[in-house]
């Protein structure tokens, strides 16, 4: 994403490998939002593991919060959790002016399964090597029972929609959007593409925007979904990118600096 964003006029700060701790992640986001000025365009792109953690403030019907996993992530240490609530709070505290803020997350939003699934489970997608999901310890989250189990996909959809709306509400005057690699209960693939390892969603975003640089965020989501399906990552057992947030931002050119 760095080269793509620089070509669009962005100044890029990266957090890689051992530097991508929860504290550094949050501080980098605060520093970015702190210098925002009216008319600016800001992009936060994360390509990492994702998981579910226990909801601590009671705003999730199924008791789970989506969580990005920094390098020091620990289920037993809430200070390392990058949840939707954490991100919304940082955005809220920034008191942003009239600017554009786009989040692009390439990670799993499911709390079950193993990261390294055998290829036999995923049909003929030989180029899929693993999934970007950190398994939740069985004792950490109670298994949904009764109607909760049947409602999990629906509740997940409400949760993801609420995340987009929550970020939008927290952003004040800013126009905010969230482009996510998957629906809430899906896994995001790691893959060997073009002789290297990539998050399939991030790779698709770069390929699509290089071919069609003027796409809106909405158009980008559709084109990325088409690309993922064509490459064997989409469909009923694959991943479907989702987009939430400001209508104005969704219809504007993607990542416009």
C-alpha positions as CSV (number, residue, x, y, z in Angstrom):
1,X,0.0,0.0,0.0
2,X,2.9,2.4,0.6
3,X,3.9,2.8,-3.0
4,X,0.2,3.2,-4.1
5,X,-0.5,5.8,-1.5
6,X,2.8,7.7,-2.2
7,X,1.8,7.8,-5.9
8,X,-1.4,9.5,-4.8
9,X,0.4,12.2,-2.9
10,X,0.4,10.8,0.6
11,X,3.2,11.0,3.1
12,X,3.4,7.5,4.6
13,X,4.4,6.3,8.1
14,X,4.8,2.5,8.5
15,X,4.7,0.2,11.6
16,X,6.3,-3.1,10.7
17,X,7.0,-6.3,12.5
18,X,8.3,-5.7,16.0
19,X,7.4,-2.0,15.9
20,X,3.7,-2.8,15.4
21,X,2.8,-3.0,19.1
22,X,-0.5,-2.0,20.5
23,X,0.9,1.1,22.1
24,X,2.8,2.2,19.0
25,X,-0.3,1.5,16.8
26,X,-2.5,3.7,19.0
27,X,0.1,6.5,19.3
28,X,0.7,6.5,15.5
29,X,-3.1,6.9,15.0
30,X,-3.3,9.7,17.5
31,X,-0.3,11.5,15.9
32,X,-1.9,11.2,12.5
33,X,-5.2,12.6,13.6
34,X,-3.6,15.3,15.7
35,X,-2.2,17.1,12.6
36,X,-5.3,16.8,10.5
37,X,-6.4,20.0,8.9
38,X,-9.6,21.0,7.0
39,X,-9.6,19.4,3.5
40,X,-7.0,16.7,4.4
41,X,-7.3,13.1,3.3
42,X,-6.1,10.5,5.8
43,X,-5.7,6.7,5.3
44,X,-5.1,4.1,8.0
45,X,-4.3,0.7,6.4
46,X,-3.7,-2.4,8.5
47,X,-2.8,-5.8,7.2
48,X,-2.6,-8.2,10.2
49,X,-4.2,-11.0,12.2
50,X,-7.7,-10.4,13.5
51,X,-9.8,-12.1,16.2
52,X,-12.7,-11.6,18.7
53,X,-12.3,-10.7,22.3
54,X,-14.7,-10.4,25.2
55,X,-16.9,-7.3,25.0
56,X,-16.1,-5.1,28.1
57,X,-18.7,-2.3,27.9
58,X,-21.8,-4.3,27.0
59,X,-22.5,-2.7,23.6
60,X,-22.3,-6.0,21.6
61,X,-25.4,-8.3,21.7
62,X,-23.3,-11.5,21.4
63,X,-20.6,-10.4,23.9
64,X,-17.8,-10.1,21.4
65,X,-15.7,-7.2,20.0
66,X,-13.7,-7.4,16.8
67,X,-10.0,-6.9,17.4
68,X,-6.9,-6.3,15.3
69,X,-3.9,-8.2,16.6
70,X,-0.7,-6.1,17.1
71,X,2.6,-8.0,17.4
72,X,2.3,-8.0,21.2
73,X,-1.3,-9.2,21.3
74,X,-2.2,-11.2,24.3
75,X,-5.7,-12.5,25.1
76,X,-4.9,-12.0,28.8
77,X,-3.8,-8.4,28.5
78,X,-6.5,-5.9,27.6
79,X,-3.9,-3.2,26.9
80,X,-2.9,-5.1,23.7
81,X,-6.4,-5.2,22.3
82,X,-7.1,-3.0,19.3
83,X,-10.9,-3.2,19.4
84,X,-13.5,-1.3,17.5
85,X,-14.3,0.6,20.7
86,X,-10.6,1.5,21.1
87,X,-10.4,2.9,17.6
88,X,-13.7,4.9,17.9
89,X,-12.5,6.4,21.2
90,X,-9.2,7.6,19.6
91,X,-11.1,9.1,16.7
92,X,-13.6,10.8,19.1
93,X,-10.9,12.3,21.2
94,X,-9.2,13.8,18.1
95,X,-12.1,16.2,17.5
96,X,-11.4,16.1,13.7
97,X,-12.1,19.0,11.4
98,X,-13.8,18.6,8.0
99,X,-11.5,16.0,6.4
100,X,-11.6,12.5,4.9
101,X,-10.6,9.5,7.0
102,X,-10.5,6.1,5.4
103,X,-9.7,2.9,7.3
104,X,-8.6,-0.2,5.3
105,X,-8.4,-3.4,7.3
106,X,-7.1,-6.7,5.9
107,X,-7.7,-9.2,8.7
108,X,-10.1,-11.8,9.9
109,X,-13.2,-10.9,11.9
110,X,-14.0,-14.4,13.0
111,X,-13.4,-16.0,16.4
112,X,-13.3,-19.6,15.5
113,X,-11.1,-21.9,13.4
114,X,-7.3,-22.1,13.1
115,X,-5.1,-19.7,11.2
116,X,-3.3,-22.5,9.3
117,X,-6.1,-24.6,7.7
118,X,-5.3,-27.5,5.4
119,X,-5.8,-26.8,1.7
120,X,-8.4,-29.6,1.5
121,X,-10.8,-27.4,3.5
122,X,-10.7,-24.6,0.9
123,X,-11.3,-26.5,-2.3
124,X,-9.0,-25.8,-5.2
125,X,-7.5,-22.5,-4.0
126,X,-3.9,-23.8,-4.1
127,X,-2.5,-20.4,-3.7
128,X,-4.1,-19.9,-0.3
129,X,-1.5,-20.6,2.3
130,X,-3.3,-19.6,5.6
131,X,-5.9,-17.3,7.1
132,X,-5.3,-14.1,9.1
133,X,-7.3,-15.1,12.1
134,X,-6.0,-15.7,15.6
135,X,-7.9,-18.5,17.3
136,X,-9.7,-17.7,20.5
137,X,-8.9,-20.0,23.4
138,X,-12.0,-22.1,24.2
139,X,-12.2,-20.8,27.7
140,X,-12.0,-17.2,26.7
141,X,-15.4,-16.8,25.1
142,X,-18.5,-18.8,25.9
143,X,-19.9,-20.7,22.9
144,X,-23.2,-19.0,21.8
145,X,-26.1,-21.3,22.6
146,X,-29.7,-21.6,21.4
147,X,-31.0,-18.7,19.3
148,X,-27.7,-16.8,19.8
149,X,-25.9,-19.4,17.7
150,X,-28.5,-19.1,14.9
151,X,-28.3,-15.4,15.0
152,X,-24.5,-15.1,15.0
153,X,-24.2,-14.1,11.3
154,X,-27.0,-11.5,11.6
155,X,-25.5,-10.1,14.8
156,X,-22.1,-10.0,13.1
157,X,-23.6,-7.9,10.3
158,X,-25.1,-5.5,12.8
159,X,-21.8,-5.3,14.6
160,X,-19.8,-4.4,11.5
161,X,-22.4,-1.9,10.5
162,X,-22.3,-0.4,14.0
163,X,-18.5,-0.2,13.7
164,X,-18.8,1.9,10.5
165,X,-21.5,4.1,12.0
166,X,-19.7,4.4,15.3
167,X,-16.5,5.6,13.7
168,X,-18.5,8.0,11.5
169,X,-20.3,9.4,14.6
170,X,-17.0,9.6,16.6
171,X,-15.4,11.5,13.7
172,X,-17.4,14.7,14.2
173,X,-17.0,16.9,11.1
174,X,-14.8,14.4,9.3
175,X,-16.1,12.0,6.6
176,X,-15.0,8.5,7.6
177,X,-15.2,5.2,5.8
178,X,-14.2,1.6,6.6
179,X,-13.2,-0.8,3.9
180,X,-12.8,-4.3,5.4
181,X,-11.5,-7.5,3.8
182,X,-14.3,-9.7,5.0
183,X,-17.8,-9.9,6.4
184,X,-17.7,-10.3,10.2
185,X,-17.8,-14.1,10.3
186,X,-15.4,-14.7,7.4
187,X,-11.7,-15.4,7.3
188,X,-9.2,-13.2,5.3
189,X,-6.7,-15.2,3.2
190,X,-2.9,-15.0,3.1
191,X,-1.7,-16.1,-0.3
192,X,1.3,-16.7,-2.4
193,X,0.8,-14.3,-5.4
194,X,3.3,-12.9,-7.9
195,X,6.2,-14.9,-6.2
196,X,5.6,-13.4,-2.8
197,X,3.2,-13.6,0.2
198,X,0.4,-11.1,0.5
199,X,-2.9,-10.5,2.2
200,X,-5.3,-11.4,-0.7
201,X,-7.5,-8.3,-0.1
202,X,-4.6,-5.8,0.1
203,X,-3.1,-7.3,-3.1
204,X,-6.5,-7.0,-4.8
205,X,-6.9,-3.4,-3.8
206,X,-3.5,-2.5,-5.3
207,X,-4.1,-4.5,-8.5
208,X,-7.5,-2.9,-9.0
209,X,-6.4,0.7,-8.4
210,X,-3.4,0.4,-10.6
211,X,-5.7,-0.7,-13.4
212,X,-8.5,1.8,-12.6
213,X,-7.0,4.6,-10.5
214,X,-10.2,6.8,-10.5
215,X,-12.5,4.3,-8.8
216,X,-14.6,5.5,-5.9
217,X,-14.4,3.5,-2.6
218,X,-17.8,1.9,-3.5
219,X,-16.5,1.0,-7.0
220,X,-13.3,-0.3,-5.4
221,X,-15.2,-2.6,-3.1
222,X,-17.2,-4.1,-6.1
223,X,-14.0,-4.5,-8.2
224,X,-12.0,-6.1,-5.4
225,X,-14.9,-8.5,-4.8
226,X,-14.9,-9.4,-8.5
227,X,-11.1,-9.9,-8.4
228,X,-11.3,-12.1,-5.3
229,X,-14.0,-14.3,-6.8
230,X,-12.1,-14.6,-10.1
231,X,-9.0,-15.7,-8.2
232,X,-10.9,-18.2,-6.1
233,X,-11.0,-16.3,-2.8
234,X,-14.6,-15.2,-3.0
235,X,-17.9,-17.2,-3.1
236,X,-19.8,-19.0,-0.4
237,X,-16.6,-20.3,1.3
238,X,-14.4,-17.3,0.7
239,X,-14.3,-13.6,1.7
240,X,-16.4,-10.7,0.7
241,X,-15.1,-7.1,1.2
242,X,-17.5,-4.7,3.0
243,X,-17.7,-0.9,3.1
244,X,-19.4,1.3,5.6
245,X,-19.3,5.0,6.6
246,X,-20.0,8.4,5.0
247,X,-21.9,8.3,1.7
248,X,-19.9,11.3,0.5
249,X,-16.6,9.4,1.1
250,X,-17.9,6.1,-0.3
251,X,-18.7,7.9,-3.6
252,X,-15.5,9.9,-3.8
253,X,-12.3,8.6,-5.5
254,X,-10.7,6.0,-3.3
255,X,-7.7,7.2,-1.2
256,X,-7.6,10.6,-2.9
257,X,-4.8,12.7,-1.4
